[in-house]
Amino acid sequence: MSSTTISRFALATLGLGTLAATTAFGPPARKTSPPQQGVGISLANIDQSVSPCEDFYHYANGNWIKNNPVPAAETRWGAFNELQDRNIAVEKRILVKAAADRSAKPGSNLQKVGDFYAAAMDSAAIEAAGLKYLQPRLNQIAGLKNLGDIQKYMADPKSFGTGWYSFGVRQDSKNSTQYAVAMGQGGLGLGDRDYYLKDDGRSKAIRMAYKAYMTSVFQLLGDAPSLAATNADAVLALETKMAQASRSRVELRDRLKNYNKVTVAQATKDYPSLDIPLVLKENGLSSAQDLIIGQPEYLAAANTLMANTPIADQQQYLRWHLVSGVTSALPKAYGDASFRFQQVLTGAKLQQPRWKRALRATDGALGEAFGQLYVDEAFSPAAKARAKEMVENLRRAYAERIMATDWMSADTKKEAIQKLNAFAVKIGYPDKWKDYSKLKITRQSALENLFATAEWAGKDNTSKFGKPIDRGEWGMTPPTVNAYYNSSMNEIVFPAGILQPPFYDPKADDAVNYGGIGAVIGHEMTHGFDDQGRRSDAKGNLRDWWTKEDNEKFSAKAAMVGKQYSAFSPLDSVHVNGDLTMGENLADIGGLTIAYQAFQKTQQAKGGQKIDGFTPNQRFFLGFAQIWRANQRPEALRQQIQTDPHSPGQYRTNGPLMNMPEFYEAFGCKEGNKMVRATQDRSRIW
């Protein structure tokens, strides 16, 4: 559990000047090329048999949806996936070249990236090694005899997949100039507590598949079938008790409730079985005087469970979490067992090819070393400059919207503008790259490389404590097709991976780009003022800067949005959780509103010239809708509804538009059309 809210756009510092709330702005200073027919908007995607005023998502994307079924190796297929695949083609070329280069300087990023990928791709070596590199860790777990041994294992930063709870160094949400040590709930192999607690048919099937997966792995490790099943039962029983003590995903969105600062002495007294002083000592954090406890009731339960659960059962739990975290670097049978479980969870029909899995592992382990190679080939300075320009245009538009609100007081508006002005903006890639010099990577063992990178990442995290806040740090790698807002940093971040078509197309007109990347930028800005982000001030501190009256008015407007989205039902008996998706829904609505306002300042919007038969405003909304085109397997959609704070794509399109009179006007929609909400039912905060 993080004490810092990072809100992502999808399924993550440049010093900018202040901005007066009344500053006017005009069209971009760049010279624009004449509009090009057939660029930006795909006319072939549009289903003319659907009325835009009845279902704009299927109007804009209907033909694409009909003609693009989900590939066998995917659980979802859409614009994000198409862009990811284009990125992956570039990444694969880079990795194949790096792996073939045996002359790379030892210790260089090129050597590490090439060797990591080569080892991950060497299935013959992985099969031949078997459990050779895993066995010492399995033996260590087998040697744990008592609670003291468990505590030492948990405290050791070299241990992998320890489970039980989350632990690390993070920015202090109430003092954003300092790092703090934080602990909270964690340790669930199924990821979400509701999979353990719900009694519907799907949840029961997932638990059965999970037990079968664990049983298969324990057998592969050498357990007799009956013992493997017994061990799987023990792990499932322990994790179910953990789930019962865990907060729901909706409860985890309450930033104030999830911030509980206590002294180390008090935490040691409250949770003696966790031996917190030993954990701090072994991780070089003995100087810490306080801890931020995310979920005290969970740690209390973990404290009791660790003391009372038989050591043999805890050994199976630790054994399971060790092995399940590294199946990609173990013999094929382990990966196959993992995939059989994923088929039940997500509906996937075919396992991803090894090269894709190896590529993603490389990006996850050596993201910025790999990212340096990626941006050299795939990201231009011109793209970065254009993105910076659009950010500033949207920042000005947002200031106008804030000042024009009729529900917000002058005092709250003043603080909101200060926060908006203080947004730090990161585009493309870090100004300063991570230093991997202390990380050793070889071609000898893919598994050892995973352990090495996990240990390095842990040390990199804990080494921050006591140092100045690193405001240049990134939470996503450059090739990532995503974006995010970080509340404690008060920053918006746009990796190079998303600054490409369909989100941003240098050949397309402003309408399409403002509907695409403009809405993304506005989305991340709005996260600074959604139900979570608004609780932080301009400096990133968790502080209530709203008047009581403004807080009540905001909450009432947000509640209307929650009610709207909870009514959406993508599958029979399955509804969007308006509380879980609240922040993303508010960001979608606000982001599109801000992007539209910024677009109205452009020459294209003012000129009104049609392209491909559509007005500029119509192209803006089409550009927005077409980035959300997707097909998704029912299993994956059900999983998303239960665990993902983002609504499905069709509602990320229609939901905001149903609240926008500007959309009604652009397409001539009237009262009574499904895309037109009654005036009293509309909710738009900004």
C-alpha positions in Angstrom: 0.0 0.0 0.0 1.5 3.3 -1.0 1.2 6.4 1.0 1.4 8.3 -2.2 -1.4 8.3 -4.8 -0.2 7.7 -8.3 -3.2 7.9 -10.7 -2.6 6.2 -14.1 -4.3 7.0 -17.4 -4.8 3.5 -18.6 -5.3 -0.1 -17.8 2.5 6.8 -14.6 11.0 17.7 -14.0 10.8 20.5 -16.0 10.6 23.7 -14.0 7.6 25.6 -15.4 6.8 29.2 -14.7 3.7 30.3 -12.8 0.5 31.0 -14.6 -1.9 33.7 -13.7 -5.5 32.6 -13.5 -6.6 35.3 -15.9 -3.9 34.7 -18.5 -5.4 34.5 -22.0 -3.8 32.4 -24.7 -4.1 32.0 -28.4 -3.5 29.3 -30.9 -0.2 27.4 -30.8 2.7 29.4 -32.1 3.8 26.7 -34.5 3.0 26.9 -38.2 0.3 24.4 -39.0 0.3 22.4 -42.2 -2.9 22.3 -44.3 -5.4 19.7 -43.1 -4.9 16.2 -44.6 -7.9 14.1 -45.6 -8.0 10.6 -44.1 -5.4 11.3 -41.4 -6.1 11.0 -37.6 -9.6 9.7 -37.8 -10.2 6.3 -39.3 -13.4 6.5 -41.3 -13.4 2.8 -41.8 -13.9 2.3 -38.0 -17.2 4.3 -38.0 -20.4 2.3 -38.0 -22.9 4.6 -39.8 -25.8 2.2 -38.8 -25.4 3.5 -35.2 -26.7 6.9 -34.3 -23.9 9.0 -32.6 -26.6 10.4 -30.3 -27.6 6.9 -29.2 -24.3 5.2 -28.6 -21.3 7.3 -29.7 -18.7 4.6 -28.7 -20.2 2.1 -31.2 -20.8 4.8 -33.8 -17.1 5.8 -33.7 -15.7 2.3 -33.4 -18.4 -0.2 -34.4 -16.8 -1.5 -37.6 -13.4 -1.8 -36.0 -15.0 -3.8 -33.1 -16.7 -6.1 -35.7 -13.4 -6.7 -37.6 -10.9 -7.0 -34.8 -11.5 -10.0 -32.6 -9.2 -10.6 -29.6 -6.1 -12.5 -30.7 -5.7 -15.9 -29.0 -2.7 -14.8 -26.9 -4.5 -11.6 -25.7 -7.3 -11.0 -23.2 -8.1 -7.5 -24.6 -7.4 -5.9 -28.0 -7.7 -2.2 -28.7 -5.9 1.0 -29.6 -3.6 0.6 -26.6 -2.6 -2.9 -27.7 -2.0 -1.8 -31.3 0.3 1.0 -30.1 2.0 -1.4 -27.7 2.6 -3.8 -30.5 4.2 -1.1 -32.6 6.4 -0.2 -29.6 7.2 -3.8 -29.0 8.5 -4.2 -32.6 11.0 -1.4 -32.0 11.9 -2.8 -28.6 12.4 -6.3 -29.9 14.7 -5.1 -32.6 16.8 -3.2 -29.9 16.9 -6.3 -27.7 17.8 -8.8 -30.4 20.6 -6.5 -31.5 21.8 -6.0 -27.9 21.7 -9.8 -27.2 23.8 -10.5 -30.3 26.4 -7.9 -29.4 29.0 -9.8 -27.4 31.5 -6.9 -27.6 29.5 -4.7 -25.3 31.6 -3.2 -22.5 31.2 -5.3 -19.3 29.0 -3.4 -16.8 27.5 -1.1 -19.5 23.7 -0.8 -19.9 24.0 -2.4 -23.3 25.7 -5.5 -21.8 23.1 -5.8 -19.0 20.1 -5.4 -21.2 21.5 -7.8 -23.8 22.5 -10.4 -21.3 19.2 -10.2 -19.4 17.2 -10.7 -22.5 19.5 -13.4 -23.9 19.3 -15.4 -20.6 15.5 -15.0 -20.5 15.3 -16.3 -24.1 17.6 -19.3 -23.5 14.9 -21.9 -22.7 17.4 -24.8 -23.2 19.6 -23.4 -20.4 16.6 -22.9 -18.2 15.4 -26.5 -18.7 18.9 -27.8 -18.1 19.3 -25.9 -14.9 16.0 -27.1 -13.5 15.9 -26.1 -9.8 19.7 -25.7 -9.5 19.5 -21.9 -8.8 16.3 -22.1 -6.8 17.2 -25.0 -4.5 19.4 -23.0 -2.1 16.4 -20.7 -1.4 14.0 -23.6 -1.0 16.5 -25.2 1.4 16.6 -22.0 3.4 12.8 -22.0 3.8 12.9 -25.7 4.7 15.3 -24.8 7.5 13.0 -22.3 9.2 12.2 -23.9 12.6 10.5 -21.2 14.7 9.0 -17.7 14.7 12.5 -16.2 15.2 13.7 -17.9 12.0 10.6 -16.6 10.2 11.3 -13.1 11.4 14.9 -13.2 10.2 13.8 -14.5 6.8 11.3 -11.7 6.5 13.8 -9.1 7.5 16.5 -10.2 5.1 16.5 -7.9 2.0 17.9 -10.8 0.0 14.7 -12.9 0.6 12.4 -13.0 -2.4 8.6 -13.2 -2.4 8.2 -12.9 1.3 4.5 -11.9 1.3 2.8 -11.1 4.6 2.8 -7.3 4.3 4.1 -4.4 2.2 7.2 -2.6 3.3 9.3 0.2 1.7 10.4 3.8 1.7 8.0 6.3 0.2 7.5 10.0 0.2 5.6 11.2 3.3 2.2 12.3 2.2 1.9 14.9 4.9 5.5 16.1 4.6 6.4 15.8 0.9 10.0 17.1 1.5 10.9 13.9 3.3 11.0 10.1 2.7 9.2 7.9 5.3 9.2 4.1 6.0 5.7 2.7 5.3 4.1 -0.7 6.0 0.6 -2.0 5.1 -1.4 -4.9 3.9 -0.2 -7.4 1.2 0.7 -11.0 0.7 -2.3 -12.2 -1.3 -1.4 -14.5 -4.1 -4.7 -13.7 -5.9 -4.1 -10.0 -5.6 -7.6 -9.0 -4.6 -9.2 -9.9 -1.3 -12.7 -10.3 -2.8 -11.5 -13.4 -4.8 -11.1 -15.1 -1.4 -14.3 -13.8 0.2 -17.0 -13.9 -2.4 -19.2 -17.0 -2.9 -20.4 -16.4 -6.4 -19.7 -19.1 -9.0 -16.9 -17.2 -10.7 -15.0 -16.5 -7.4 -15.3 -20.2 -6.4 -14.0 -21.3 -9.8 -11.0 -18.9 -9.4 -10.2 -20.3 -6.0 -10.4 -23.9 -7.3 -8.1 -22.9 -10.2 -5.7 -21.2 -7.8 -5.6 -24.3 -5.6 -5.0 -26.5 -8.7 -2.1 -24.2 -9.7 -0.5 -24.4 -6.3 -0.9 -28.1 -6.2 0.7 -28.5 -9.6 3.7 -26.3 -8.5 4.2 -28.2 -5.2 4.2 -31.5 -7.2 6.8 -30.0 -9.6 8.9 -29.2 -6.6 8.8 -32.9 -5.6 5.8 -33.2 -3.2 3.6 -36.3 -3.5 0.1 -35.5 -4.9 -1.6 -35.8 -1.6 1.0 -33.7 0.2 0.9 -31.1 -2.6 -2.9 -30.7 -2.2 -2.5 -30.5 1.6 0.1 -27.7 1.2 -2.1 -25.9 -1.2 -5.0 -26.0 1.2 -2.7 -24.6 3.9 -1.6 -21.6 1.8 -5.2 -20.9 0.7 -6.4 -21.0 4.3 -3.7 -18.6 5.5 -4.3 -16.2 2.6 -8.0 -16.3 3.2 -7.4 -15.1 6.8 -5.2 -12.3 5.4 -8.0 -11.4 3.0 -10.5 -11.2 5.8 -8.3 -8.6 7.6 -7.6 -6.6 4.4 -9.4 -3.5 3.3 -11.3 -3.4 0.0 -10.1 -1.6 -3.0 -12.7 1.1 -2.4 -11.5 1.5 1.2 -7.9 1.8 0.0 -8.9 4.9 -1.9 -9.4 6.8 1.4 -6.0 8.6 1.7 -6.6 10.0 5.1 -7.8 6.6 6.6 -4.7 5.0 5.0 -2.3 7.4 6.6 -1.4 6.5 10.2 1.9 7.7 11.5 3.2 6.0 14.7 6.6 5.8 16.4 8.7 2.8 15.8 8.5 2.1 19.5 4.7 2.0 19.3 4.6 -0.2 16.2 7.1 -2.6 17.9 4.8 -2.8 20.9 1.6 -3.2 18.7 3.1 -5.8 16.4 5.7 -7.8 18.3 5.6 -10.8 16.1 6.7 -8.8 13.1 10.0 -7.8 14.8 10.0 -4.4 13.2 13.4 -3.3 14.7 15.0 -6.3 13.0 13.3 -5.5 9.7 14.6 -1.9 9.9 18.1 -2.9 10.9 18.5 -5.4 8.1 17.3 -2.9 5.5 19.6 -0.1 6.8 16.8 1.9 8.3 17.6 1.8 12.0 17.6 5.6 12.2 13.9 5.7 11.4 11.9 7.1 14.3 8.4 6.8 12.8 6.4 4.5 10.5 3.4 5.2 8.3 1.0 2.3 8.8 -1.5 2.0 6.0 -3.9 -0.5 7.6 -3.3 -1.0 11.3 -6.0 -3.7 11.6 -4.3 -5.7 8.9 -0.9 -5.6 10.6 -2.6 -6.5 13.9 -4.1 -9.6 12.2 -0.7 -10.4 10.5 1.0 -10.1 13.9 -1.4 -12.7 15.4 -1.3 -15.0 12.4 2.5 -15.1 12.2 2.6 -16.0 15.9 -0.1 -18.7 15.8 0.1 -20.2 12.3 2.1 -23.5 12.4 5.6 -23.0 11.1 5.1 -25.8 8.5 2.2 -23.9 7.0 4.2 -20.7 6.9 7.0 -22.6 5.1 4.5 -23.6 2.4 3.3 -20.0 2.1 6.9 -18.7 1.7 7.7 -21.5 -0.6 4.7 -20.7 -2.8 5.4 -17.0 -3.0 9.1 -17.6 -3.8 8.3 -20.0 -6.7 5.2 -18.3 -8.1 7.1 -15.0 -8.5 9.7 -16.5 -10.8 7.9 -19.1 -13.0 9.1 -17.2 -16.1 12.7 -18.2 -15.3 11.9 -21.8 -14.4 11.4 -24.9 -16.6 8.5 -24.8 -19.0 6.2 -26.9 -16.8 6.1 -24.1 -14.2 5.1 -21.5 -16.9 2.5 -23.8 -18.2 0.9 -24.3 -14.8 0.8 -20.5 -14.4 -0.8 -20.0 -17.7 -3.5 -22.6 -17.0 -4.5 -20.5 -14.0 -4.4 -17.3 -16.0 -6.8 -18.9 -18.6 -9.4 -19.2 -15.9 -8.7 -15.7 -14.5 -8.6 -13.8 -17.8 -9.9 -16.0 -20.5 -6.6 -16.1 -22.5 -6.6 -18.8 -25.1 -2.9 -18.9 -26.0 0.3 -18.2 -24.0 2.3 -15.2 -25.1 5.4 -16.1 -27.2 8.5 -16.3 -25.1 10.1 -13.3 -26.7 7.3 -11.1 -25.6 7.5 -12.4 -22.1 11.2 -11.9 -22.1 10.9 -8.4 -23.4 8.4 -7.4 -20.7 10.7 -8.9 -18.1 13.6 -6.9 -19.4 11.6 -3.7 -19.3 10.4 -4.5 -15.8 13.8 -5.3 -14.5 16.0 -2.8 -16.4 13.5 -0.2 -17.4 15.7 2.9 -17.6 18.7 1.1 -19.0 16.5 -0.4 -21.7 14.6 2.9 -22.0 17.8 4.8 -22.9 18.2 2.5 -25.9 14.6 2.9 -26.8 14.3 6.7 -26.8 17.5 7.0 -28.9 15.6 5.2 -31.6 12.0 6.0 -31.1 11.4 9.4 -29.6 12.1 12.7 -31.3 12.8 16.1 -29.7 10.0 17.5 -31.8 7.5 15.2 -30.2 8.6 16.3 -26.8 8.4 20.0 -27.7 4.9 19.6 -29.1 3.7 17.7 -26.0 5.1 20.5 -23.7 3.2 23.1 -25.8 0.0 21.2 -25.4 0.5 20.8 -21.7 0.8 24.6 -21.3 -2.3 25.2 -23.4 -4.3 22.8 -21.2 -2.9 24.3 -18.0 -4.2 27.7 -19.1 -7.6 26.2 -20.1 -7.8 24.5 -16.7 -7.2 27.8 -15.0 -10.0 29.4 -16.9 -12.3 26.5 -16.0 -11.4 26.8 -12.3 -12.0 30.6 -12.3 -15.4 30.2 -14.1 -16.8 27.6 -11.7 -20.0 28.9 -9.9 -19.7 26.5 -7.0 -16.2 27.1 -5.7 -15.3 30.0 -3.3 -12.6 32.5 -4.0 -10.3 31.1 -1.3 -10.5 27.6 -2.7 -10.1 28.9 -6.2 -6.9 30.6 -5.1 -5.4 27.4 -3.7 -6.5 25.4 -6.8 -4.7 27.9 -9.1 -1.6 27.7 -7.0 -1.7 23.9 -7.2 -2.3 24.0 -11.0 0.6 26.4 -11.4 2.9 24.1 -9.4 2.3 21.0 -11.5 5.7 19.6 -12.5 5.7 18.1 -16.0 7.7 15.1 -17.2 7.7 14.2 -20.8 9.3 11.3 -22.7 12.0 10.1 -20.4 14.0 11.1 -17.3 16.5 13.9 -17.4 18.7 11.8 -15.2 18.8 8.0 -15.7 19.0 5.4 -12.9 22.5 4.1 -12.1 22.7 0.4 -12.5 26.4 0.2 -11.9 26.0 -2.0 -8.8 23.7 -4.5 -10.5 25.4 -7.6 -11.9 23.7 -9.3 -14.9 25.1 -12.3 -16.7 23.9 -14.8 -19.3 24.4 -17.7 -17.0 21.0 -17.8 -15.3 17.7 -16.0 -16.0 16.6 -16.9 -12.5 19.7 -15.4 -10.9 19.1 -12.3 -12.9 15.6 -11.9 -11.5 16.9 -12.3 -8.0 19.7 -9.8 -8.6 17.4 -7.2 -10.0 14.8 -7.6 -7.2 17.6 -7.2 -4.6 19.0 -4.2 -6.4 15.5 -2.6 -6.6 15.0 -3.1 -2.9 18.3 -1.5 -2.0 17.6 1.3 -4.4 14.3 2.0 -2.6 15.6 1.8 1.0 18.7 3.9 0.1 16.5 6.9 -0.4 15.7 7.3 3.3 17.3 10.3 4.9 18.2 11.8 1.5 16.5 14.8 -0.3 13.4 13.9 -2.3 14.4 12.8 -5.8 12.0 14.8 -7.9 13.5 13.5 -11.1 12.5 9.9 -10.5 10.0 8.3 -12.8 7.3 5.6 -11.9 7.1 4.3 -15.5 9.6 3.3 -18.1 9.9 5.3 -21.4 8.3 2.7 -23.7 5.2 2.5 -21.5 1.8 3.3 -23.2 0.4 5.1 -20.2 0.6 8.3 -18.1 0.2 9.2 -14.5 -0.3 11.8 -11.8 1.7 11.6 -8.6 0.0 13.5 -5.8 3.0 13.8 -3.4 5.2 15.1 -6.2 2.3 17.1 -7.7 3.5 16.0 -11.1 2.1 14.8 -14.4 4.1 12.3 -16.4 3.9 11.2 -20.0 6.3 8.4 -21.2 7.5 8.4 -24.7 5.5 5.3 -25.4 2.1 7.1 -25.4 3.2 10.1 -27.4 2.4 8.4 -30.7 -0.7 7.7 -32.8 -3.5 7.4 -32.1 -2.9 9.6 -29.0 -0.6 12.0 -30.8 0.0 12.1 -34.5 2.2 14.8 -36.0 0.4 14.4 -39.3 -3.1 14.9 -37.9 -5.0 18.1 -37.3 -5.3 19.8 -33.9 -8.8 18.4 -33.3 -7.6 14.8 -33.3 -4.6 15.5 -31.2 -6.5 17.5 -28.6 -9.2 14.8 -28.5 -6.4 12.2 -28.1 -3.3 13.3 -26.2 -5.0 16.5 -25.1 -7.6 14.4 -23.2 -4.8 12.3 -21.7 -3.0 15.5 -20.5 -6.3 16.9 -19.2 -7.0 13.5 -17.5 -3.8 13.6 -15.6 -4.2 17.2 -14.6 -7.7 16.5 -13.3 -6.3 13.7 -11.1 -4.8 16.6 -9.1 -8.4 17.6 -8.3 -10.2 14.3 -8.2 -11.6 12.8 -5.0 -8.1 11.6 -4.0 -5.7 14.1 -5.6 -7.6 17.1 -4.3 -6.6 16.2 -0.8 -3.0 17.3 -1.5 -1.9 20.9 -1.8 0.5 22.6 -4.2 3.5 21.2 -2.4 2.1 17.7 -2.5 1.2 17.6 1.2 -1.9 15.8 2.3 -3.8 18.8 3.7 -7.4 20.0 3.6 -7.3 23.3 1.7 -11.0 23.3 0.8 -13.7 25.3 2.6 -16.3 23.2 4.3 -19.0 24.4 1.8 -16.8 23.7 -1.2 -16.0 20.3 0.0 -19.7 19.5 0.4 -20.5 20.8 -3.1 -17.6 18.8 -4.6 -18.7 15.6 -2.8 -22.3 16.1 -4.1 -21.1 16.5 -7.7 -18.8 13.5 -7.4 -21.6 11.4 -5.9 -23.7 12.0 -9.0 -20.8 10.7 -11.2 -20.6 7.6 -9.0 -24.3 7.0 -9.4 -24.0 7.4 -13.2 -21.2 4.9 -13.6 -22.7 2.4 -11.2 -25.6 2.1 -13.5 -23.5 1.0 -16.4 -23.6 -2.8 -17.0 -21.2 -4.3 -19.6 -22.3 -7.9 -18.9 -25.4 -9.5 -17.5 -25.6 -8.9 -13.7 -22.2 -7.1 -13.7 -22.1 -3.4 -13.0 -19.3 -0.9 -12.9 -18.3 0.0 -9.4 -18.8 3.8 -9.3 -16.9 4.1 -6.0 -13.8 2.1 -7.1 -13.7 4.0 -10.5 -14.5 7.4 -9.1 -11.1 9.0 -9.5 -10.7 7.8 -13.1 -14.2 8.8 -14.1 -13.8 12.3 -12.7 -10.5 12.5 -14.6 -12.0 11.3 -17.8 -14.8 13.9 -17.6 -12.6 16.7 -16.5 -9.8 15.8 -18.9 -12.1 15.9 -21.9 -13.7 19.2 -20.8 -10.3 20.9 -20.4 -9.0 19.5 -23.7 -12.1 20.8 -25.5 -11.7 24.3 -24.0 -8.0 24.3 -25.0 -8.9 23.2 -28.5 -11.4 26.0 -28.9 -8.4 28.4 -28.9 -6.8 26.9 -32.0 -7.1 28.3 -35.5 -8.8 25.0 -36.7 -11.6 25.3 -34.1 -12.1 29.0 -35.0 -12.1 28.4 -38.7 -14.6 25.6 -38.7 -13.3 23.9 -41.9 -14.6 20.4 -42.4 -12.2 17.5 -43.0 -13.5 14.1 -44.3 -17.0 15.6 -43.9 -16.7 16.4 -40.1 -16.5 19.7 -38.4 -13.5 20.4 -36.1 -15.6 19.8 -33.0 -16.9 16.5 -34.4 -13.3 15.4 -35.2 -12.3 16.3 -31.7 -14.9 14.0 -30.2 -14.2 11.2 -32.7 -10.5 11.5 -32.0 -11.3 11.0 -28.3 -13.7 8.0 -28.9 -11.4 6.2 -31.2 -8.6 5.9 -28.7 -10.9 3.7 -26.6 -11.8 1.2 -29.2 -11.4 -2.4 -27.8 -12.6 -5.9 -27.7 -12.3 -7.8 -24.4 -12.8 -11.4 -23.2 -15.7 -11.7 -20.7 -13.4 -13.2 -18.1 -11.0 -10.3 -18.4 -13.8 -7.8 -18.3 -15.2 -9.3 -15.1 -11.7 -9.1 -13.7 -11.4 -5.5 -14.7 -14.7 -4.6 -13.1 -13.6 -6.2 -9.8 -10.1 -5.0 -9.5 -9.4 -2.0 -11.9 -10.1 1.6 -11.0 -10.7 2.4 -14.6 -14.1 1.9 -16.3 -14.4 -0.2 -19.5 -13.6 1.7 -22.6 -17.1 2.1 -23.9 -18.0 4.0 -20.7 -14.8 6.0 -20.7 -16.2 7.3 -24.0 -19.9 7.6 -23.5 -19.8 8.5 -19.8 -18.0 11.9 -20.2 -19.9 12.7 -23.4 -23.3 12.2 -21.8 -22.5 15.1 -19.5 -21.3 17.5 -22.2 -23.7 19.9 -24.0 -20.8 20.7 -26.3 -21.0 17.1 -27.6 -24.8 17.3 -28.0 -24.4 20.5 -30.1 -21.6 19.1 -32.3 -23.7 16.1 -33.4 -27.2 17.6 -33.1 -28.3 15.4 -30.2 -31.7 16.2 -28.6 -33.5 15.6 -25.3 -34.6 12.0 -25.4 -31.5 10.6 -27.1 -29.6 8.1 -25.0 -26.4 10.2 -25.1 -28.2 13.2 -23.7 -28.7 13.2 -19.9 -31.5 15.2 -18.5 -30.2 18.6 -17.2 -30.7 17.7 -13.6 -28.8 14.5 -14.0 -25.6 15.9 -15.5 -22.5 16.2 -13.5 -19.4 18.1 -14.6 -17.2 19.5 -11.9 -14.9 21.7 -14.0 
